[in-house]
Amino acid sequence: MADHIANPKLEDHPADNAEKDPENWVTGDEPMTGAQASYLNTLCEEAKVELPEKGLTKAEASQRIDELKAKLGK
């Protein structure tokens, strides 16, 4: 039986803390993705709220999506 080789990436980032705060994303200041825009649009329609202004970053879109999911109980 082969010895288990530890994966240093997993040791530095435990699974229970796998998600980073969007404010700490390396690409968080890039424009939101098409998928984020689509999902945000759907959530805004479901929550009956106005779609945010254009030009959200990936991090801002992620935070808004999380807020709307919480509001909708998703």
N, CA, C and O atoms as a GROMACS GRO file, in nm:
protein
  296
    1MET      N    1   0.084  -0.117   0.000
    1MET     CA    2   0.000   0.000   0.000
    1MET      C    3   0.089   0.124   0.000
    1MET      O    4   0.185   0.132   0.076
    2ALA      N    5   0.057   0.221  -0.086
    2ALA     CA    6   0.138   0.342  -0.097
    2ALA      C    7   0.112   0.433   0.022
    2ALA      O    8   0.001   0.440   0.075
    3ASP      N    9   0.217   0.502   0.063
    3ASP     CA   10   0.202   0.599   0.171
    3ASP      C   11   0.120   0.717   0.122
    3ASP      O   12   0.128   0.756   0.006
    4HIS      N   13   0.040   0.774   0.212
    4HIS     CA   14  -0.039   0.892   0.180
    4HIS      C   15   0.053   1.013   0.172
    4HIS      O   16   0.131   1.038   0.263
    5ILE      N   17   0.043   1.086   0.063
    5ILE     CA   18   0.122   1.208   0.047
    5ILE      C   19   0.032   1.326   0.079
    5ILE      O   20  -0.074   1.342   0.017
    6ALA      N   21   0.071   1.407   0.173
    6ALA     CA   22  -0.010   1.522   0.214
    6ALA      C   23  -0.010   1.627   0.104
    6ALA      O   24   0.090   1.649   0.036
    7ASN      N   25  -0.124   1.691   0.089
    7ASN     CA   26  -0.137   1.800  -0.006
    7ASN      C   27  -0.123   1.930   0.072
    7ASN      O   28  -0.213   1.967   0.148
    8PRO      N   29  -0.011   2.002   0.054
    8PRO     CA   30   0.011   2.123   0.132
    8PRO      C   31  -0.096   2.229   0.110
    8PRO      O   32  -0.124   2.308   0.201
    9LYS      N   33  -0.157   2.234  -0.007
    9LYS     CA   34  -0.262   2.332  -0.032
    9LYS      C   35  -0.381   2.307   0.060
    9LYS      O   36  -0.443   2.402   0.108
   10LEU      N   37  -0.414   2.181   0.083
   10LEU     CA   38  -0.526   2.149   0.170
   10LEU      C   39  -0.493   2.177   0.316
   10LEU      O   40  -0.581   2.212   0.394
   11GLU      N   41  -0.368   2.162   0.352
   11GLU     CA   42  -0.328   2.188   0.491
   11GLU      C   43  -0.334   2.337   0.522
   11GLU      O   44  -0.370   2.375   0.634
   12ASP      N   45  -0.300   2.420   0.426
   12ASP     CA   46  -0.303   2.565   0.447
   12ASP      C   47  -0.444   2.621   0.446
   12ASP      O   48  -0.470   2.726   0.504
   13HIS      N   49  -0.536   2.552   0.381
   13HIS     CA   50  -0.673   2.599   0.366
   13HIS      C   51  -0.770   2.488   0.405
   13HIS      O   52  -0.814   2.412   0.319
   14PRO      N   53  -0.803   2.477   0.532
   14PRO     CA   54  -0.892   2.370   0.574
   14PRO      C   55  -1.028   2.377   0.504
   14PRO      O   56  -1.075   2.486   0.470
   15ALA      N   57  -1.089   2.262   0.482
   15ALA     CA   58  -1.214   2.254   0.409
   15ALA      C   59  -1.326   2.333   0.474
   15ALA      O   60  -1.412   2.386   0.405
   16ASP      N   61  -1.326   2.342   0.607
   16ASP     CA   62  -1.434   2.415   0.673
   16ASP      C   63  -1.421   2.567   0.656
   16ASP      O   64  -1.511   2.641   0.698
   17ASN      N   65  -1.314   2.612   0.598
   17ASN     CA   66  -1.295   2.755   0.573
   17ASN      C   67  -1.258   2.776   0.426
   17ASN      O   68  -1.175   2.861   0.395
   18ALA      N   69  -1.320   2.699   0.338
   18ALA     CA   70  -1.282   2.699   0.197
   18ALA      C   71  -1.327   2.826   0.124
   18ALA      O   72  -1.264   2.864   0.025
   19GLU      N   73  -1.433   2.891   0.170
   19GLU     CA   74  -1.482   3.010   0.101
   19GLU      C   75  -1.413   3.134   0.154
   19GLU      O   76  -1.401   3.154   0.275
   20LYS      N   77  -1.366   3.216   0.061
   20LYS     CA   78  -1.303   3.342   0.099
   20LYS      C   79  -1.409   3.452   0.097
   20LYS      O   80  -1.506   3.444   0.022
   21ASP      N   81  -1.389   3.552   0.179
   21ASP     CA   82  -1.472   3.669   0.176
   21ASP      C   83  -1.450   3.736   0.041
   21ASP      O   84  -1.336   3.756   0.000
   22PRO      N   85  -1.559   3.773  -0.030
   22PRO     CA   86  -1.541   3.835  -0.162
   22PRO      C   87  -1.450   3.957  -0.160
   22PRO      O   88  -1.386   3.987  -0.260
   23GLU      N   89  -1.443   4.028  -0.048
   23GLU     CA   90  -1.355   4.144  -0.040
   23GLU      C   91  -1.208   4.104  -0.051
   23GLU      O   92  -1.124   4.188  -0.081
   24ASN      N   93  -1.178   3.977  -0.025
   24ASN     CA   94  -1.039   3.930  -0.030
   24ASN      C   95  -1.005   3.856  -0.159
   24ASN      O   96  -0.895   3.803  -0.172
   25TRP      N   97  -1.098   3.852  -0.254
   25TRP     CA   98  -1.072   3.784  -0.381
   25TRP      C   99  -0.967   3.860  -0.460
   25TRP      O  100  -0.967   3.983  -0.463
   26VAL      N  101  -0.877   3.787  -0.522
   26VAL     CA  102  -0.776   3.848  -0.607
   26VAL      C  103  -0.842   3.915  -0.727
   26VAL      O  104  -0.799   4.022  -0.770
   27THR      N  105  -0.947   3.853  -0.782
   27THR     CA  106  -1.015   3.906  -0.900
   27THR      C  107  -1.145   3.977  -0.863
   27THR      O  108  -1.229   4.002  -0.950
   28GLY      N  109  -1.164   4.010  -0.736
   28GLY     CA  110  -1.289   4.069  -0.690
   28GLY      C  111  -1.322   4.204  -0.750
   28GLY      O  112  -1.438   4.243  -0.754
   29ASP      N  113  -1.221   4.275  -0.799
   29ASP     CA  114  -1.247   4.407  -0.857
   29ASP      C  115  -1.272   4.402  -1.007
   29ASP      O  116  -1.290   4.506  -1.071
   30GLU      N  117  -1.272   4.282  -1.065
   30GLU     CA  118  -1.304   4.266  -1.206
   30GLU      C  119  -1.456   4.274  -1.224
   30GLU      O  120  -1.530   4.253  -1.128
   31PRO      N  121  -1.503   4.306  -1.344
   31PRO     CA  122  -1.647   4.313  -1.368
   31PRO      C  123  -1.714   4.178  -1.339
   31PRO      O  124  -1.655   4.072  -1.360
   32MET      N  125  -1.840   4.184  -1.291
   32MET     CA  126  -1.911   4.061  -1.262
   32MET      C  127  -1.922   3.975  -1.388
   32MET      O  128  -1.919   4.026  -1.500
   33THR      N  129  -1.933   3.846  -1.367
   33THR     CA  130  -1.942   3.753  -1.479
   33THR      C  131  -2.083   3.752  -1.536
   33THR      O  132  -2.177   3.802  -1.474
   34GLY      N  133  -2.097   3.695  -1.654
   34GLY     CA  134  -2.229   3.681  -1.715
   34GLY      C  135  -2.320   3.595  -1.630
   34GLY      O  136  -2.440   3.622  -1.619
   35ALA      N  137  -2.264   3.491  -1.570
   35ALA     CA  138  -2.343   3.403  -1.483
   35ALA      C  139  -2.393   3.479  -1.361
   35ALA      O  140  -2.508   3.463  -1.320
   36GLN      N  141  -2.307   3.561  -1.302
   36GLN     CA  142  -2.348   3.641  -1.187
   36GLN      C  143  -2.460   3.738  -1.226
   36GLN      O  144  -2.558   3.752  -1.153
   37ALA      N  145  -2.446   3.803  -1.340
   37ALA     CA  146  -2.546   3.899  -1.386
   37ALA      C  147  -2.681   3.830  -1.407
   37ALA      O  148  -2.785   3.883  -1.369
   38SER      N  149  -2.678   3.713  -1.467
   38SER     CA  150  -2.801   3.638  -1.492
   38SER      C  151  -2.868   3.597  -1.362
   38SER      O  152  -2.989   3.613  -1.346
   39TYR      N  153  -2.790   3.542  -1.269
   39TYR     CA  154  -2.845   3.496  -1.142
   39TYR      C  155  -2.896   3.615  -1.060
   39TYR      O  156  -3.000   3.606  -0.996
   40LEU      N  157  -2.822   3.724  -1.062
   40LEU     CA  158  -2.864   3.843  -0.990
   40LEU      C  159  -2.996   3.895  -1.046
   40LEU      O  160  -3.084   3.937  -0.970
   41ASN      N  161  -3.011   3.894  -1.177
   41ASN     CA  162  -3.134   3.936  -1.241
   41ASN      C  163  -3.251   3.848  -1.195
   41ASN      O  164  -3.358   3.899  -1.161
   42THR      N  165  -3.230   3.717  -1.194
   42THR     CA  166  -3.335   3.623  -1.151
   42THR      C  167  -3.373   3.648  -1.005
   42THR      O  168  -3.492   3.654  -0.973
   43LEU      N  169  -3.273   3.664  -0.918
   43LEU     CA  170  -3.301   3.687  -0.776
   43LEU      C  171  -3.373   3.820  -0.754
   43LEU      O  172  -3.463   3.827  -0.670
   44CYS      N  173  -3.336   3.923  -0.827
   44CYS     CA  174  -3.403   4.052  -0.814
   44CYS      C  175  -3.550   4.040  -0.855
   44CYS      O  176  -3.637   4.098  -0.790
   45GLU      N  177  -3.577   3.968  -0.962
   45GLU     CA  178  -3.715   3.947  -1.005
   45GLU      C  179  -3.794   3.873  -0.898
   45GLU      O  180  -3.906   3.912  -0.865
   46GLU      N  181  -3.736   3.766  -0.841
   46GLU     CA  182  -3.803   3.688  -0.738
   46GLU      C  183  -3.828   3.771  -0.612
   46GLU      O  184  -3.933   3.758  -0.550
   47ALA      N  185  -3.732   3.856  -0.575
   47ALA     CA  186  -3.744   3.937  -0.455
   47ALA      C  187  -3.823   4.066  -0.479
   47ALA      O  188  -3.852   4.141  -0.386
   48LYS      N  189  -3.858   4.088  -0.606
   48LYS     CA  190  -3.931   4.210  -0.646
   48LYS      C  191  -3.857   4.337  -0.603
   48LYS      O  192  -3.914   4.430  -0.548
   49VAL      N  193  -3.726   4.335  -0.633
   49VAL     CA  194  -3.643   4.453  -0.607
   49VAL      C  195  -3.579   4.496  -0.738
   49VAL      O  196  -3.568   4.419  -0.833
   50GLU      N  197  -3.539   4.621  -0.739
   50GLU     CA  198  -3.477   4.676  -0.860
   50GLU      C  199  -3.338   4.616  -0.880
   50GLU      O  200  -3.263   4.594  -0.785
   51LEU      N  201  -3.306   4.591  -1.005
   51LEU     CA  202  -3.174   4.540  -1.040
   51LEU      C  203  -3.069   4.645  -1.006
   51LEU      O  204  -3.090   4.763  -1.034
   52PRO      N  205  -2.957   4.604  -0.945
   52PRO     CA  206  -2.853   4.703  -0.912
   52PRO      C  207  -2.800   4.772  -1.037
   52PRO      O  208  -2.814   4.724  -1.149
   53GLU      N  209  -2.740   4.887  -1.014
   53GLU     CA  210  -2.683   4.962  -1.124
   53GLU      C  211  -2.579   4.878  -1.198
   53GLU      O  212  -2.524   4.782  -1.144
   54LYS      N  213  -2.553   4.916  -1.319
   54LYS     CA  214  -2.452   4.845  -1.399
   54LYS      C  215  -2.314   4.869  -1.338
   54LYS      O  216  -2.293   4.963  -1.261
   55GLY      N  217  -2.221   4.784  -1.374
   55GLY     CA  218  -2.083   4.804  -1.334
   55GLY      C  219  -2.044   4.744  -1.201
   55GLY      O  220  -1.943   4.784  -1.144
   56LEU      N  221  -2.121   4.647  -1.150
   56LEU     CA  222  -2.080   4.582  -1.027
   56LEU      C  223  -1.954   4.498  -1.051
   56LEU      O  224  -1.934   4.444  -1.160
   57THR      N  225  -1.872   4.489  -0.949
   57THR     CA  226  -1.756   4.400  -0.956
   57THR      C  227  -1.799   4.259  -0.919
   57THR      O  228  -1.911   4.238  -0.872
   58LYS      N  229  -1.710   4.163  -0.940
   58LYS     CA  230  -1.739   4.025  -0.901
   58LYS      C  231  -1.771   4.017  -0.753
   58LYS      O  232  -1.866   3.949  -0.713
   59ALA      N  233  -1.693   4.086  -0.671
   59ALA     CA  234  -1.713   4.083  -0.526
   59ALA      C  235  -1.846   4.146  -0.488
   59ALA      O  236  -1.919   4.091  -0.406
   60GLU      N  237  -1.877   4.262  -0.546
   60GLU     CA  238  -2.004   4.329  -0.515
   60GLU      C  239  -2.123   4.244  -0.558
   60GLU      O  240  -2.221   4.233  -0.485
   61ALA      N  241  -2.113   4.184  -0.676
   61ALA     CA  242  -2.222   4.098  -0.724
   61ALA      C  243  -2.240   3.978  -0.632
   61ALA      O  244  -2.354   3.940  -0.601
   62SER      N  245  -2.132   3.918  -0.588
   62SER     CA  246  -2.139   3.804  -0.498
   62SER      C  247  -2.208   3.842  -0.367
   62SER      O  248  -2.292   3.768  -0.317
   63GLN      N  249  -2.171   3.956  -0.313
   63GLN     CA  250  -2.231   4.002  -0.188
   63GLN      C  251  -2.380   4.029  -0.206
   63GLN      O  252  -2.461   3.994  -0.120
   64ARG      N  253  -2.417   4.091  -0.318
   64ARG     CA  254  -2.559   4.122  -0.344
   64ARG      C  255  -2.638   3.993  -0.362
   64ARG      O  256  -2.750   3.981  -0.314
   65ILE      N  257  -2.579   3.896  -0.431
   65ILE     CA  258  -2.643   3.765  -0.450
   65ILE      C  259  -2.668   3.699  -0.315
   65ILE      O  260  -2.776   3.647  -0.290
   66ASP      N  261  -2.567   3.702  -0.227
   66ASP     CA  262  -2.582   3.644  -0.093
   66ASP      C  263  -2.694   3.713  -0.015
   66ASP      O  264  -2.771   3.646   0.053
   67GLU      N  265  -2.701   3.846  -0.025
   67GLU     CA  266  -2.806   3.921   0.045
   67GLU      C  267  -2.945   3.880  -0.004
   67GLU      O  268  -3.036   3.859   0.075
   68LEU      N  269  -2.959   3.870  -0.136
   68LEU     CA  270  -3.090   3.835  -0.194
   68LEU      C  271  -3.127   3.690  -0.162
   68LEU      O  272  -3.243   3.661  -0.135
   69LYS      N  273  -3.029   3.600  -0.164
   69LYS     CA  274  -3.057   3.461  -0.128
   69LYS      C  275  -3.106   3.453   0.016
   69LYS      O  276  -3.199   3.379   0.046
   70ALA      N  277  -3.044   3.528   0.104
   70ALA     CA  278  -3.086   3.530   0.245
   70ALA      C  279  -3.227   3.585   0.258
   70ALA      O  280  -3.310   3.530   0.331
   71LYS      N  281  -3.255   3.692   0.186
   71LYS     CA  282  -3.388   3.753   0.190
   71LYS      C  283  -3.494   3.656   0.140
   71LYS      O  284  -3.605   3.652   0.192
   72LEU      N  285  -3.459   3.577   0.039
   72LEU     CA  286  -3.554   3.482  -0.020
   72LEU      C  287  -3.553   3.347   0.050
   72LEU      O  288  -3.633   3.259   0.016
   73GLY      N  289  -3.465   3.329   0.147
   73GLY     CA  290  -3.458   3.203   0.220
   73GLY      C  291  -3.399   3.089   0.138
   73GLY      O  292  -3.440   2.974   0.152
   74LYS      N  293  -3.305   3.121   0.053
   74LYS     CA  294  -3.240   3.018  -0.032
   74LYS      C  295  -3.109   2.977   0.024
   74LYS      O  296  -3.041   2.892  -0.033
   0.00000   0.00000   0.00000
